[in-house]
Amino acid sequence: MTLVALVSVSLVLFFLSIKTTTLTQAYCLPDQRDALIQLKQGFNTTELHTWNAGTDCCIWDGITCDEQTGMVTAVNLFAMSISGELNPALFNLSSLRYLNLAFNNFYNIHLPQTGFEQLGNLTHLDLSVS
């Protein structure tokens, strides 16, 4: 095989692998998106422009999803000028491992007394200076 043919075959295989990887990536599950929309409705902020019900929540600002399942694993809203309430819909994100609400304006809210126990995978919670 000539060098040009070898390079051509390699490029075709490379682009096929990219396409296959893209096709196997999971999208945000509807219940995860709905929980995040409810969470946003409790917030007073103008920062969450990408959080729209008709879009894939896995590409929203501050959201990370498991690539295999589409479950939300991280919510990072660090310093997003958010105030308001913490909607209990947060607790529907059962695969959540990382929650960062630090440096926002939640000074006068009461955290829910129940619900955090539903976040059994949560390993990081940051509410500092909030």
N, C-alpha and C positions, 0 to 999 in steps of 0.2 A: 504494500500500500504506500502511496506517495505521501509525503509530508503534508501536502495540502488536503488530501483526502482524510488523513488521520486527524488533522486539526478540525476539519468540517464535522467529522463524526463525533469528536469530543465536544464540540460546541452544541451539536444537536442533543447529545445526551445530557449536557449541563442544563440546557434550557428545559428539557423534559423533566429533569429532577426538580427544578424550581417550580414548574407548573404543578407537578404532583404534590409538592410540599404545600403550595398555596391552596390546592383543592382539599387537602386533608385537615386544614386548620378549622377548628370549631368556631362557630359564631356564638354570640351572646344568646343565652336561652331566654325565652320570653318572660319567665318568672323572675329572672335576674334583672332584666331591663326594667320590668315593672316595679320591682323593689327599689331600684336606684331612682326611678322617676318619682316615686312616692317620697323617698328620702330628700330629693331636690325640692319638692313642693313644701317641705317644712323649713327650708333654708331661705334666708334673705341674702341674695348675692346676684351679682351680674357676671360672675366669673365662669360659670359652667355653660358656656356657649355650645359646646359639642354634645351636651346631654339632651338629645332629642329622641322622642319615642320611636320615630320611624327609622332609626339608624342602629347599627351594631354597637352595643354598649362596650364591647371589648376594645374599641378604638376611641372611646371618650377620654377626655383629659382626666388623669388621676385614676383610671381604672385599668386593672390587669386581670386577664382571664387565663384559666388553664387552657392551653392550646388543644388539648384532647377532648375536653368535656364542655367547654364554653362557660363553666362556672366562674363567677367572680372570686378571685383569690386575694385581691388587694384594692383598697380604696385609699388613695393618698391625696388628701385635700389640704396639704400643708400650706398655710399662709394664703388662703384663697378669699380672704375678707368675708367669711361666712358668719352669719348670725342666724338666730331663729331657734328651731326645735330639732331634736334628734328623733326622727320618725321611727317608730318601732318596726317599720318595714326593713330596717337595717338587719334585723335578726333573721330575715328570710334568706340572707346570703350565707348559707350554712357552710360553704367552703372557704369563707373568708379567713385568711391567715394574717393579714396586715391591715391595720386601720390607723391612719394618721390624720388627726383633725387638729394638730398643733398650730399655734399662732393664728387662731381665728377668734371670733367674738362670742363664745358660748358662756360668758361669765355668769349670767343670771338664770341659766336653765337648770333643771333638775334631771339628772340622768335617770332613765327608767330603772325601777327596782328589779324588774325581771326582764329577761331576754338575753342578756349576755351569756347565760348558760347554754343557749342554743348555738353559740359560736365556738364549738368544741375544737376547731382547728386554729383558733386565733392564738398567735404566738407573739404578736407585736401590737400594742395599743399605745398610742401617743396622743394625750390630751393636754400636753404642757402648754402653758401660756394661752389657754383657751378659756 
